[in-house]
Structures are given as C-alpha cells and as structure tokens.
Amino acid sequence: MFLSQIDELGENTALAIKIGLIIIGVILFFMDKFTTNNNNHKSVS
C-alpha cells in the first residue's frame, strides 16, 4: 500500500506526510461543503 511505502522514508518524514495528507483532505472537504452551500442558495433565488 502507498502509506507503507512512505514509512521507508523515515518515521518523522512519514508522520509529516500523513498529517499533511489529512490536513489537505480536511481543507478540501470544507471547501466543497462551503461551495456546495453557496451554489444551493444561488439556485434557489
């Protein structure tokens, strides 16, 4: 699996990459949620 290959780079590097991926995922989730709510309000009016 991809995440197990990251572990070969070192423990600290792997942890930093995994945390970075989680943060990017959270940002994308909230950006999608925000834009979806805005589009719904515009189409109703």
C-alpha positions in Angstrom: 0.0 0.0 0.0 1.1 3.6 -0.6 1.3 4.6 3.0 3.5 1.7 3.9 6.0 2.8 1.2 6.1 6.3 2.8 7.3 4.6 6.0 10.6 3.7 4.2 11.5 7.4 4.1 11.8 7.6 7.9 9.5 7.8 10.9 9.4 11.6 11.2 9.1 12.2 7.4 6.3 9.6 7.1 4.4 11.2 10.0 4.7 14.6 8.5 3.5 13.4 5.1 0.5 11.5 6.6 -0.5 14.6 8.7 -0.2 16.8 5.6 -2.5 14.5 3.7 -5.0 14.6 6.4 -4.9 18.4 6.6 -5.3 18.7 2.8 -8.3 16.3 2.9 -10.0 18.3 5.7 -9.4 21.6 3.7 -10.8 20.1 0.6 -13.8 18.7 2.5 -14.7 22.1 4.0 -14.1 23.9 0.7 -16.5 21.5 -1.1 -19.1 21.9 1.7 -18.8 25.7 1.6 -19.1 25.9 -2.2 -22.0 23.5 -2.3 -23.9 25.6 0.2 -23.3 28.7 -1.8 -24.4 27.1 -5.0 -27.7 25.9 -3.4 -28.5 29.3 -2.1 -27.9 30.9 -5.5 -30.0 28.5 -7.5 -33.0 28.9 -5.1 -33.3 32.6 -5.6 
